[in-house]
Amino acid sequence: MINLGNLSPVKGARKQRKRLGRGPGSGHGKTAGRGHKGFKSRSGSGIKPGFEGGQMPLQRRLPKRGFVNINKIKFSLVSLSQLDKLDDLSNVTTASLIESGVADKGLPVKILANGEITKAVTVTVDKVSAGAKAKIEAAGGKVVEATTE
Protein backbone atom coordinates (compact mmCIF):
# COMPACT_ATOMS: atom_id res chain seq x y z
CA MET A 1 0.00 0.00 0.00
CA ILE A 2 1.29 3.50 -0.91
CA ASN A 3 1.16 6.29 1.65
CA LEU A 4 3.16 9.46 2.36
CA GLY A 5 5.76 7.54 4.36
CA ASN A 6 6.94 5.32 1.51
CA LEU A 7 6.62 7.55 -1.61
CA SER A 8 9.72 7.78 -3.80
CA PRO A 9 10.38 9.12 -7.29
CA VAL A 10 10.45 6.73 -10.25
CA LYS A 11 13.89 5.35 -11.19
CA GLY A 12 15.57 7.83 -13.56
CA ALA A 13 13.25 10.73 -12.71
CA ARG A 14 15.84 12.51 -10.57
CA LYS A 15 19.26 13.19 -12.07
CA GLN A 16 22.27 14.60 -10.22
CA ARG A 17 23.68 17.87 -11.55
CA LYS A 18 26.96 17.83 -13.46
CA ARG A 19 29.73 18.88 -11.02
CA LEU A 20 32.37 20.47 -13.24
CA GLY A 21 36.06 20.81 -12.42
CA ARG A 22 36.06 18.47 -9.41
CA GLY A 23 38.96 16.19 -10.34
CA PRO A 24 39.54 13.36 -12.84
CA GLY A 25 37.38 10.85 -10.94
CA SER A 26 34.22 12.88 -11.64
CA GLY A 27 34.59 12.54 -15.40
CA HIS A 28 34.29 16.32 -15.71
CA GLY A 29 37.62 17.43 -14.26
CA LYS A 30 40.47 19.43 -15.80
CA THR A 31 38.80 21.18 -18.78
CA ALA A 32 35.31 20.69 -17.31
CA GLY A 33 33.75 19.54 -20.57
CA ARG A 34 34.94 22.61 -22.50
CA GLY A 35 37.67 20.95 -24.54
CA HIS A 36 41.09 22.49 -25.20
CA LYS A 37 41.57 26.17 -26.14
CA GLY A 38 39.24 28.07 -28.45
CA PHE A 39 36.60 30.73 -27.92
CA LYS A 40 34.06 28.48 -26.21
CA SER A 41 36.60 27.27 -23.64
CA ARG A 42 37.26 30.78 -22.29
CA SER A 43 35.38 32.35 -19.41
CA GLY A 44 33.03 35.13 -20.42
CA SER A 45 32.63 33.64 -23.88
CA GLY A 46 29.32 33.14 -25.59
CA ILE A 47 27.87 34.61 -28.73
CA LYS A 48 26.42 38.03 -28.00
CA PRO A 49 23.04 39.12 -29.38
CA GLY A 50 23.43 40.43 -32.93
CA PHE A 51 26.78 38.69 -33.55
CA GLU A 52 26.94 37.24 -37.07
CA GLY A 53 30.20 35.31 -37.05
CA GLY A 54 32.42 38.30 -37.78
CA GLN A 55 30.25 39.50 -40.66
CA MET A 56 29.13 43.11 -40.25
CA PRO A 57 25.92 42.81 -38.19
CA LEU A 58 22.58 43.95 -39.55
CA GLN A 59 22.20 46.82 -37.07
CA ARG A 60 25.50 48.28 -38.33
CA ARG A 61 24.80 47.67 -42.04
CA LEU A 62 21.50 49.55 -42.07
CA PRO A 63 21.59 53.35 -42.35
CA LYS A 64 20.49 55.55 -39.48
CA ARG A 65 17.24 57.38 -40.23
CA GLY A 66 15.49 60.42 -38.89
CA PHE A 67 16.29 62.87 -36.15
CA VAL A 68 16.10 62.57 -32.37
CA ASN A 69 15.62 65.84 -30.56
CA ILE A 70 17.68 65.63 -27.37
CA ASN A 71 16.01 68.78 -26.00
CA LYS A 72 12.44 67.45 -26.28
CA ILE A 73 10.36 68.05 -23.16
CA LYS A 74 8.14 65.14 -22.13
CA PHE A 75 4.90 66.05 -20.39
CA SER A 76 2.66 64.10 -18.07
CA LEU A 77 -0.67 64.40 -19.91
CA VAL A 78 -3.93 64.89 -18.00
CA SER A 79 -7.31 65.04 -19.73
CA LEU A 80 -10.31 67.11 -18.63
CA SER A 81 -12.31 63.92 -18.01
CA GLN A 82 -9.66 62.85 -15.46
CA LEU A 83 -9.88 66.28 -13.79
CA ASP A 84 -13.68 66.05 -13.61
CA LYS A 85 -13.50 62.71 -11.72
CA LEU A 86 -11.28 64.14 -8.95
CA ASP A 87 -12.68 65.11 -5.55
CA ASP A 88 -11.81 68.46 -3.93
CA LEU A 89 -11.46 70.35 -7.20
CA SER A 90 -11.38 73.94 -5.94
CA ASN A 91 -7.67 74.40 -6.67
CA VAL A 92 -5.79 71.98 -8.96
CA THR A 93 -1.98 72.17 -8.92
CA THR A 94 0.81 69.95 -10.24
CA ALA A 95 1.46 68.68 -6.71
CA SER A 96 -2.21 67.79 -6.13
CA LEU A 97 -2.36 65.90 -9.46
CA ILE A 98 0.76 63.91 -8.56
CA GLU A 99 -0.63 63.18 -5.09
CA SER A 100 -3.92 61.89 -6.55
CA GLY A 101 -2.00 59.64 -8.98
CA VAL A 102 -3.23 61.32 -12.16
CA ALA A 103 0.13 62.84 -13.15
CA ASP A 104 3.64 61.37 -13.11
CA LYS A 105 6.19 62.66 -10.62
CA GLY A 106 9.18 64.52 -12.03
CA LEU A 107 7.51 65.58 -15.29
CA PRO A 108 5.82 68.88 -16.16
CA VAL A 109 2.02 68.56 -16.45
CA LYS A 110 -0.09 69.48 -19.49
CA ILE A 111 -3.89 69.55 -19.47
CA LEU A 112 -5.55 68.34 -22.70
CA ALA A 113 -9.13 68.98 -23.87
CA ASN A 114 -10.17 65.30 -23.96
CA GLY A 115 -13.61 64.97 -22.37
CA GLU A 116 -15.71 67.58 -20.60
CA ILE A 117 -15.45 69.43 -17.29
CA THR A 118 -18.55 70.44 -15.35
CA LYS A 119 -17.06 72.03 -12.22
CA ALA A 120 -15.44 75.44 -11.83
CA VAL A 121 -11.76 74.92 -11.00
CA THR A 122 -8.60 76.97 -10.71
CA VAL A 123 -5.86 75.11 -12.58
CA THR A 124 -2.19 75.91 -11.93
CA VAL A 125 -0.02 73.65 -14.11
CA ASP A 126 2.90 73.96 -16.53
CA LYS A 127 0.90 73.90 -19.79
CA VAL A 128 -2.73 73.89 -20.89
CA SER A 129 -3.94 73.32 -24.45
CA ALA A 130 -6.07 76.05 -26.03
CA GLY A 131 -9.14 73.79 -26.19
CA ALA A 132 -8.78 72.79 -22.54
CA LYS A 133 -8.38 76.41 -21.49
CA ALA A 134 -11.58 77.36 -23.35
CA LYS A 135 -13.56 74.49 -21.77
CA ILE A 136 -12.29 75.27 -18.23
CA GLU A 137 -13.18 78.97 -18.59
CA ALA A 138 -16.58 78.08 -20.10
CA ALA A 139 -17.31 76.00 -16.97
CA GLY A 140 -16.52 79.05 -14.79
CA GLY A 141 -12.94 78.07 -13.97
CA LYS A 142 -9.62 79.85 -14.22
CA VAL A 143 -6.27 78.81 -15.78
CA VAL A 144 -2.89 79.93 -14.43
CA GLU A 145 0.16 78.59 -16.27
CA ALA A 146 3.09 78.08 -13.90
CA THR A 147 6.54 78.95 -15.18
CA THR A 148 8.84 75.94 -15.68
CA GLU A 149 12.07 77.96 -15.50
C-alpha positions as CSV (number, residue, x, y, z in Angstrom):
1,M,0.0,0.0,0.0
2,I,1.3,3.5,-0.9
3,N,1.2,6.3,1.6
4,L,3.2,9.5,2.4
5,G,5.8,7.5,4.4
6,N,6.9,5.3,1.5
7,L,6.6,7.5,-1.6
8,S,9.7,7.8,-3.8
9,P,10.4,9.1,-7.3
10,V,10.5,6.7,-10.3
11,K,13.9,5.4,-11.2
12,G,15.6,7.8,-13.6
13,A,13.2,10.7,-12.7
14,R,15.8,12.5,-10.6
15,K,19.3,13.2,-12.1
16,Q,22.3,14.6,-10.2
17,R,23.7,17.9,-11.6
18,K,27.0,17.8,-13.5
19,R,29.7,18.9,-11.0
20,L,32.4,20.5,-13.2
21,G,36.1,20.8,-12.4
22,R,36.1,18.5,-9.4
23,G,39.0,16.2,-10.3
24,P,39.5,13.4,-12.8
25,G,37.4,10.9,-10.9
26,S,34.2,12.9,-11.6
27,G,34.6,12.5,-15.4
28,H,34.3,16.3,-15.7
29,G,37.6,17.4,-14.3
30,K,40.5,19.4,-15.8
31,T,38.8,21.2,-18.8
32,A,35.3,20.7,-17.3
33,G,33.7,19.5,-20.6
34,R,34.9,22.6,-22.5
35,G,37.7,21.0,-24.5
36,H,41.1,22.5,-25.2
37,K,41.6,26.2,-26.1
38,G,39.2,28.1,-28.4
39,F,36.6,30.7,-27.9
40,K,34.1,28.5,-26.2
41,S,36.6,27.3,-23.6
42,R,37.3,30.8,-22.3
43,S,35.4,32.3,-19.4
44,G,33.0,35.1,-20.4
45,S,32.6,33.6,-23.9
46,G,29.3,33.1,-25.6
47,I,27.9,34.6,-28.7
48,K,26.4,38.0,-28.0
49,P,23.0,39.1,-29.4
50,G,23.4,40.4,-32.9
51,F,26.8,38.7,-33.5
52,E,26.9,37.2,-37.1
53,G,30.2,35.3,-37.0
54,G,32.4,38.3,-37.8
55,Q,30.3,39.5,-40.7
56,M,29.1,43.1,-40.3
57,P,25.9,42.8,-38.2
58,L,22.6,44.0,-39.5
59,Q,22.2,46.8,-37.1
60,R,25.5,48.3,-38.3
61,R,24.8,47.7,-42.0
62,L,21.5,49.5,-42.1
63,P,21.6,53.3,-42.3
64,K,20.5,55.6,-39.5
65,R,17.2,57.4,-40.2
66,G,15.5,60.4,-38.9
67,F,16.3,62.9,-36.1
68,V,16.1,62.6,-32.4
69,N,15.6,65.8,-30.6
70,I,17.7,65.6,-27.4
71,N,16.0,68.8,-26.0
72,K,12.4,67.5,-26.3
73,I,10.4,68.0,-23.2
74,K,8.1,65.1,-22.1
75,F,4.9,66.0,-20.4
76,S,2.7,64.1,-18.1
77,L,-0.7,64.4,-19.9
78,V,-3.9,64.9,-18.0
79,S,-7.3,65.0,-19.7
80,L,-10.3,67.1,-18.6
81,S,-12.3,63.9,-18.0
82,Q,-9.7,62.9,-15.5
83,L,-9.9,66.3,-13.8
84,D,-13.7,66.1,-13.6
85,K,-13.5,62.7,-11.7
86,L,-11.3,64.1,-9.0
87,D,-12.7,65.1,-5.5
88,D,-11.8,68.5,-3.9
89,L,-11.5,70.4,-7.2
90,S,-11.4,73.9,-5.9
91,N,-7.7,74.4,-6.7
92,V,-5.8,72.0,-9.0
93,T,-2.0,72.2,-8.9
94,T,0.8,70.0,-10.2
95,A,1.5,68.7,-6.7
96,S,-2.2,67.8,-6.1
97,L,-2.4,65.9,-9.5
98,I,0.8,63.9,-8.6
99,E,-0.6,63.2,-5.1
100,S,-3.9,61.9,-6.6
101,G,-2.0,59.6,-9.0
102,V,-3.2,61.3,-12.2
103,A,0.1,62.8,-13.2
104,D,3.6,61.4,-13.1
105,K,6.2,62.7,-10.6
106,G,9.2,64.5,-12.0
107,L,7.5,65.6,-15.3
108,P,5.8,68.9,-16.2
109,V,2.0,68.6,-16.4
110,K,-0.1,69.5,-19.5
111,I,-3.9,69.5,-19.5
112,L,-5.6,68.3,-22.7
113,A,-9.1,69.0,-23.9
114,N,-10.2,65.3,-24.0
115,G,-13.6,65.0,-22.4
116,E,-15.7,67.6,-20.6
117,I,-15.4,69.4,-17.3
118,T,-18.5,70.4,-15.4
119,K,-17.1,72.0,-12.2
120,A,-15.4,75.4,-11.8
121,V,-11.8,74.9,-11.0
122,T,-8.6,77.0,-10.7
123,V,-5.9,75.1,-12.6
124,T,-2.2,75.9,-11.9
125,V,0.0,73.7,-14.1
126,D,2.9,74.0,-16.5
127,K,0.9,73.9,-19.8
128,V,-2.7,73.9,-20.9
129,S,-3.9,73.3,-24.4
130,A,-6.1,76.1,-26.0
131,G,-9.1,73.8,-26.2
132,A,-8.8,72.8,-22.5
133,K,-8.4,76.4,-21.5
134,A,-11.6,77.4,-23.4
135,K,-13.6,74.5,-21.8
136,I,-12.3,75.3,-18.2
137,E,-13.2,79.0,-18.6
138,A,-16.6,78.1,-20.1
139,A,-17.3,76.0,-17.0
140,G,-16.5,79.0,-14.8
141,G,-12.9,78.1,-14.0
142,K,-9.6,79.9,-14.2
143,V,-6.3,78.8,-15.8
144,V,-2.9,79.9,-14.4
145,E,0.2,78.6,-16.3
146,A,3.1,78.1,-13.9
147,T,6.5,78.9,-15.2
148,T,8.8,75.9,-15.7
149,E,12.1,78.0,-15.5
